[in-house]
Amino acid sequence: MPANRTAEGLTRGDALIHGTIKDLLNFEKYTSFPDALRGAAIANDFQMILLSADMHPVFSVETRHRTTVGAAVRLGKDYTFSKAAVYTKIDVNGILTYWGPVTVQEQPYLMFVVDNEDQYSAEEMTRLGKLIELAMQMWHFSPVQDARNEFLRALRRNNAAMAYSLRGEAGVDPACIAGVFVVRAASPDEAESLCESLERAGLGILRMHEEGETSGILLAGGKAEAASGAAEIYRTYEPGEGTTVFHITGIRGPEGAGSAFALIQAAREAACIIHPQQAVFGRYDLALARSAALIYEQDPVQRQEYASWFDPFRDLTAAKRKQLLDTLEVFLLDAAQSTQQTAQLLGVHANTVQYRLHRVEEKMGLSLLQGPAEPGLILALALRRLERADRSRRQR
């Protein structure tokens, strides 16, 4: 349990403050206040957003994305904040936030802190807020808004209105936005190699690196050929070990970019489960993953309907059924309907794959080797993988 070191005899709130102080005032480990606060927030499971007097975000440390800063600001505008003893608690779509005015370098700001697990009282979160305010003074921290980063953050939060308001300061023409990407890698250098390839193709890149990920947008500047070339770059890109790329091209403006980032956020985990052999995921992969995840999590009736695709295999032994369905999975989800690639992934001869697929065709009454697969069958196989992964997690 983050920060709750009851074994040391500390109360829950004291443990939060104790754990936060260890990072916030660790001048040897951290070279700046933002780095120190990020370390404290991750270790102790909270978030912090600093707003200007007119409620414009100027600095933030976000450790989860269960709601948007824009949603919080819209609610916060209905309140009046004063130097009260206890911060004001505001429920933002089920997320508890605690707000209070602060002074940084003699300038007034508004700050709210978020309890990720809803485990602390308003008094305890107020103590946290006042500690952060004190630490900003000790670090001599001056919040300077990076308009380009805030523009990109607004898009990641799917807040097109805020992105439009920042376009002038950020120097970005919304009409030039042609795609978005998120690269999860151990080192920013891995993402930079991809960005350099895109830039060589004539695309402008606006990017930022946070929490082990590089997020960015593609700026085509009206060059249709550059935007279309991005898809080919993604297709041929070979990421290093441990690197995953999520991308969507062919979008227009902040609304399209915000929706694309939202799709990546919603579908990325499921996409990695459904396509474990892949490291680069595009729009089709993400759309399939989101559809499968929504059905799996929210629609048991539809789940059962898709599971009925495999009813023809019920008369087989468990081992034979698994062998045929596993081969079908690899063929459609991992190998782009290539029998040779399926054979390589399974470690068997291509003739063996063809024999198994002919058996599947006989059982299902489909022609798998003569054309594109049924979309419903692909979704059914995706749900099968999500169910297997969920069952494995529950058994640990």
C-alpha positions in Angstrom: 0.0 0.0 0.0 1.7 3.2 -1.1 3.0 5.5 1.6 1.0 3.7 4.3 3.9 2.3 6.4 1.8 1.1 9.3 4.7 -1.2 10.2 6.6 1.8 11.2 3.9 2.9 13.5 2.7 5.8 11.3 -1.0 6.7 10.7 -2.2 6.6 7.1 -1.9 10.4 6.8 1.5 10.6 8.5 2.8 7.9 6.2 1.7 9.9 3.2 3.5 13.0 4.4 6.5 11.0 5.5 6.8 9.2 2.1 6.3 12.4 0.2 8.9 14.4 2.2 11.5 11.7 1.4 11.2 12.5 -2.3 10.3 16.1 -2.3 13.3 17.1 -0.2 15.8 14.7 -1.6 18.2 17.2 -3.2 20.8 14.6 -3.9 18.5 12.3 -5.9 16.6 14.9 -7.8 17.9 17.9 -9.7 14.6 19.8 -10.0 11.3 20.2 -8.3 9.3 18.6 -11.2 11.4 15.5 -11.0 11.1 15.3 -7.2 7.4 15.8 -7.2 6.9 13.2 -9.9 8.9 10.7 -7.9 6.8 11.5 -4.8 3.6 11.2 -6.7 4.4 7.8 -8.2 5.6 6.4 -4.9 2.7 7.7 -2.9 -0.1 7.4 -5.5 -1.3 11.0 -5.9 -1.5 13.6 -8.6 -1.0 17.4 -8.6 -2.2 20.1 -11.0 -1.2 23.8 -10.7 -3.5 26.4 -12.3 -3.0 30.0 -13.0 -5.4 32.5 -11.3 -7.7 32.3 -14.4 -7.7 28.5 -14.0 -5.4 27.7 -16.9 -3.1 24.6 -16.3 0.5 25.7 -16.0 2.1 22.6 -14.4 1.0 19.1 -13.7 2.1 15.7 -12.5 -0.4 13.1 -13.6 0.1 9.4 -12.7 -3.3 8.2 -13.9 -5.8 9.1 -16.7 -9.2 8.2 -15.2 -10.6 11.6 -16.0 -9.5 14.8 -17.6 -8.0 18.0 -16.2 -10.5 19.9 -18.3 -13.4 18.1 -16.6 -12.0 19.1 -13.2 -11.5 22.8 -14.3 -15.1 23.0 -15.5 -16.3 21.9 -12.1 -13.8 24.0 -10.2 -15.0 27.2 -11.9 -18.3 26.9 -9.9 -16.4 27.2 -6.6 -14.8 30.1 -4.7 -11.5 29.2 -3.0 -10.0 30.9 0.0 -7.1 30.3 2.4 -9.3 28.0 4.5 -8.0 25.5 7.0 -9.1 22.6 4.8 -8.9 22.2 1.0 -12.2 22.1 -0.9 -13.2 18.6 -2.0 -14.7 18.2 -5.5 -15.8 14.9 -7.0 -14.8 14.8 -10.7 -16.5 11.9 -12.3 -15.9 9.7 -9.3 -12.4 11.0 -8.7 -11.9 12.9 -5.5 -9.8 16.1 -5.9 -8.8 18.6 -3.2 -8.4 22.3 -4.1 -6.7 25.3 -2.4 -5.0 28.6 -3.3 -1.2 28.6 -3.1 1.5 31.3 -3.6 4.5 30.6 -5.8 7.2 33.2 -6.1 4.8 35.7 -4.7 2.3 35.0 -7.4 -1.2 33.5 -6.7 -2.1 30.1 -8.1 -4.7 27.5 -7.6 -3.7 23.9 -6.9 -5.5 20.7 -6.6 -4.3 17.3 -5.5 -5.8 13.9 -6.4 -6.0 10.9 -4.1 -5.7 8.0 -6.6 -7.1 5.4 -4.3 -9.6 7.6 -2.3 -7.9 6.6 0.9 -7.1 9.9 2.6 -9.3 12.5 4.4 -9.6 16.1 3.3 -7.4 17.1 6.2 -4.7 14.7 5.1 -4.8 15.9 1.5 -4.6 19.5 2.8 -1.4 18.6 4.6 -0.1 17.2 1.4 -1.0 20.3 -0.6 0.7 22.6 1.9 3.8 20.4 1.9 3.9 20.7 -1.9 3.5 24.5 -1.7 6.4 24.6 0.8 8.6 22.4 -1.4 8.1 24.7 -4.4 9.4 27.6 -2.3 12.4 25.5 -1.1 13.2 24.5 -4.7 12.7 28.1 -5.9 10.4 26.7 -8.4 8.8 29.1 -11.0 6.0 27.5 -13.1 6.5 28.5 -16.7 3.9 27.2 -19.0 5.3 25.3 -22.0 2.5 26.1 -24.5 3.5 23.4 -26.9 3.6 20.7 -24.2 0.2 21.9 -22.8 -1.2 21.9 -26.3 -0.1 18.2 -26.6 -1.4 17.4 -23.1 -4.8 18.9 -24.0 -5.0 16.6 -27.1 -4.0 13.5 -25.0 -6.8 14.4 -22.6 -9.2 14.7 -25.6 -9.8 18.4 -24.8 -10.0 20.0 -28.2 -11.3 23.3 -26.8 -8.2 23.8 -24.7 -6.0 22.8 -27.6 -7.7 25.4 -29.8 -7.1 28.1 -27.1 -3.4 27.2 -27.0 -2.8 27.0 -30.7 -1.5 30.5 -31.0 1.0 30.3 -28.1 2.0 26.8 -29.3 2.5 28.0 -32.8 0.5 25.0 -34.3 -1.9 25.2 -37.1 -4.7 22.8 -36.2 -5.4 22.1 -39.8 -1.9 20.6 -40.2 -2.5 17.8 -37.7 -2.4 14.5 -39.6 -1.7 11.8 -37.0 -0.8 10.9 -33.5 1.5 8.4 -31.9 2.5 7.0 -28.5 5.8 5.2 -28.1 6.4 3.2 -24.9 10.2 2.5 -24.6 12.9 2.1 -21.9 14.8 5.0 -23.5 13.6 8.2 -25.3 16.3 7.5 -27.9 14.2 4.6 -29.3 11.3 7.0 -29.9 13.6 9.6 -31.4 14.7 7.2 -34.1 11.1 6.8 -35.2 10.6 10.6 -35.0 13.6 11.2 -37.2 12.3 8.8 -39.9 9.0 10.7 -39.9 10.8 14.0 -40.1 12.9 12.9 -43.0 9.6 12.1 -44.8 8.7 15.8 -44.6 6.5 15.6 -41.5 6.7 18.1 -38.6 6.7 16.4 -35.2 5.5 17.9 -31.9 6.4 15.5 -29.1 7.0 15.3 -25.4 8.5 12.6 -23.1 6.8 11.7 -19.9 6.7 8.7 -17.6 8.6 6.4 -20.0 6.5 7.3 -23.0 6.9 9.7 -25.9 3.6 11.2 -27.2 3.4 13.2 -30.4 1.4 14.6 -33.3 2.3 14.6 -36.9 2.1 18.0 -38.7 1.7 17.5 -42.5 1.6 21.2 -43.4 -0.7 20.5 -46.3 1.6 17.8 -47.8 -0.7 14.9 -48.5 2.2 12.7 -49.7 4.0 13.2 -46.4 0.9 12.2 -44.4 0.3 9.1 -46.5 4.0 8.2 -46.3 3.8 8.0 -42.5 1.8 4.8 -42.7 4.6 3.1 -44.7 7.2 4.3 -42.2 5.2 2.7 -39.3 4.7 -0.5 -41.4 8.5 -0.9 -41.9 9.7 0.4 -38.6 11.4 -2.2 -36.4 11.4 -1.2 -32.7 13.9 -2.4 -30.3 13.2 -5.0 -27.6 10.6 -3.7 -25.1 9.4 -0.9 -27.3 5.7 -0.6 -28.3 4.3 1.9 -30.8 0.7 3.0 -31.1 -0.2 5.2 -34.0 -3.2 6.6 -35.9 -2.9 8.6 -39.2 -5.4 10.1 -41.5 -7.0 12.4 -38.9 -7.9 16.1 -39.1 -7.6 18.8 -36.4 -7.6 18.7 -32.6 -10.9 16.8 -32.5 -9.5 14.0 -34.6 -6.2 14.0 -32.6 -8.1 13.9 -29.3 -10.3 11.0 -30.4 -7.2 9.2 -31.7 -5.4 9.6 -28.4 -8.5 8.4 -26.5 -8.7 5.3 -28.7 -5.0 4.5 -28.0 -5.6 4.9 -24.3 -8.7 2.7 -24.3 -7.4 0.0 -26.5 -3.6 -0.3 -25.9 -3.7 -3.0 -23.2 -6.2 -5.2 -25.1 -4.3 -4.7 -28.3 -1.1 -6.1 -26.8 -3.0 -9.2 -25.5 -4.8 -9.8 -28.8 -1.6 -9.4 -30.9 1.3 -10.5 -28.6 3.6 -10.9 -31.6 3.2 -7.2 -32.6 5.1 -4.2 -31.4 3.5 -1.6 -33.7 -0.3 -1.0 -33.6 -2.3 1.0 -36.0 -5.9 2.1 -36.3 -7.4 -1.3 -37.3 -5.6 -3.1 -34.5 -6.7 -0.6 -31.9 -10.3 -0.4 -33.1 -10.5 -4.2 -33.0 -9.1 -4.3 -29.5 -11.4 -1.6 -28.2 -14.5 -3.4 -29.6 -13.3 -6.7 -28.1 -12.6 -5.1 -24.7 -16.0 -3.4 -24.6 -17.8 -6.6 -25.4 -15.7 -8.7 -23.0 -16.1 -6.2 -20.1 -19.7 -5.0 -20.6 -21.7 -7.4 -22.8 -21.8 -11.0 -21.6 -24.7 -11.9 -24.0 -22.7 -10.7 -27.0 -19.6 -12.5 -25.6 -21.6 -15.8 -25.7 -22.8 -15.1 -29.2 -19.2 -14.7 -30.4 -18.2 -17.8 -28.5 -20.7 -19.8 -30.5 -18.4 -19.5 -33.5 -16.5 -22.4 -31.9 -19.5 -24.7 -31.2 -18.5 -27.0 -34.2 -15.4 -28.1 -32.3 -17.3 -29.3 -29.2 -17.3 -32.9 -30.4 -13.5 -33.0 -30.5 -11.2 -33.9 -27.6 -9.9 -31.0 -25.6 -6.4 -31.4 -27.0 -7.5 -31.5 -30.6 -9.9 -28.6 -30.2 -7.1 -26.5 -28.7 -4.7 -27.5 -31.5 -7.0 -26.4 -34.2 -8.2 -23.2 -32.6 -4.7 -22.2 -31.6 -3.6 -22.6 -35.2 -6.6 -20.6 -36.4 -5.7 -17.8 -33.9 -2.2 -17.5 -35.0 -3.2 -17.7 -38.7 -5.7 -14.8 -38.4 -4.4 -12.7 -35.6 -0.6 -13.0 -35.9 0.4 -14.2 -39.3 -1.8 -12.1 -41.7 -3.3 -15.3 -43.1 0.1 -16.6 -44.2 0.5 -20.4 -43.8 4.3 -20.0 -43.9 4.4 -17.4 -41.2 1.9 -19.5 -39.1 4.2 -22.5 -39.4 7.2 -20.5 -38.3 5.3 -19.1 -35.2 4.0 -22.5 -34.2 7.3 -24.3 -35.0 5.6 -26.9 -37.3 5.8 -27.6 -41.1 3.6 -25.5 -43.5 1.9 -28.7 -44.6 0.8 -29.3 -41.0 -0.7 -25.8 -40.9 -2.6 -26.3 -44.2 -3.9 -29.7 -43.0 -5.2 -28.1 -39.7 -6.8 -25.2 -41.5 -8.6 -27.6 -43.9 -10.0 -29.3 -40.8 -11.1 -26.0 -39.5 -12.7 -25.1 -42.8 -14.6 -28.5 -42.8 -15.8 -27.9 -39.2 -16.9 -24.3 -39.7 -18.0 -24.3 -43.3 -15.7 -21.4 -44.2 -13.0 -20.8 -46.8 -10.0 -19.5 -44.9 -7.3 -20.0 -47.5 -9.1 -18.4 -50.5 -9.8 -14.9 -49.3 -10.2 -12.5 -46.3 -11.5 -13.9 -43.1 -14.9 -13.1 -41.6 -14.7 -10.1 -39.3 -16.9 -11.8 -36.8 -14.5 -14.7 -36.6 -11.6 -12.4 -36.0 -13.4 -10.6 -33.2 -14.4 -14.0 -31.7 -10.8 -15.0 -31.6 -9.8 -11.7 -30.1 -12.3 -12.3 -27.3 -10.9 -15.8 -26.8 -7.5 -14.3 -26.2 -8.8 -11.7 -23.8 -10.7 -14.4 -21.8 -7.6 -16.6 -21.6 -5.5 -13.6 -20.4 -8.1 -12.7 -17.8 -8.3 -16.3 -16.6 -4.5 -16.4 -16.3 -4.5 -13.2 -14.2 -7.1 -14.6 -11.9 -5.2 -17.8 -11.3 -2.0 -16.1 -10.2 
